[in-house]
Amino acid sequence: LEEFARGLAARGVALLSTGGTAKALAAAGLAVTDVGAYTGFPEMLDGRVKTLHPKVHGGILARRDLPAHRDAIARAGIPTIDLVVVNLYPFRETVAKPGCSLDDAIENIDIGGPAMVRSAAKNWAHVGIVVDPADYAGLVAELDANGGALSRDTRFRLARKAFAHTAAYDGAIANWLTARDADGARTGFPASFRYAGELVQSMRYGENPHQEAAFYRDEKPAAGSIATFRQLQGKELSYNNIA
């Protein structure tokens, strides 16, 4: 994150951040505005409330192509926010730890993060949303190649990725909570199961030649499973080959 932020700052991007990250960036010698100072409303409730503010979401959601939107944020003194970078609280990593309590799980459910991600993704035509650190270096390179802006195709790709990201995150929360009682004790299989898969490849055809099919794998497939294969030769696989 520090390297990405340094790359943005070197290209004239003003940095706005929440408390912990703002302190880390400042310690790295970067000029950064803490979101509490920006909104005029300090973080409260142990950090549960910090970005849920009109100066944040107004700046993200305002459509730059609508005069009414531009006038509304101008009257409110809200500048636009053109790039949103979010790493959500580590819910899945937390519940994967042996002995994770219900309280620990609940405290690692992010609220403001997904709200910002969805706001930015909804307004993808004007805002870039970054949820994957693997994208950092490529985005800095695109800013250089594209006059300091992200292309429309890139913003749409990032928005698609963002909505998939929050869907998988909420699915993991539902899967974990609906398999437990109010004391956190496991009650069996989840009452609601949400699967988050990533496309590996499209198949030549489905079970029958007139059908379409695609192969998806878990976000973290088991080592040695079919989902981790590497094809060495031969024609593109079909559904029946995988099955």
Beta strands, then each sheet from edge to edge (+ up, - down):
strand 1: 15-17
strand 2: 32-34
strand 3: 83-85
strand 4: 128-130
strand 5: 197-202
strand 6: 214-218
sheet 1: 1+ 2+
sheet 2: 3+ 4+
sheet 3: 5+ 6-
end
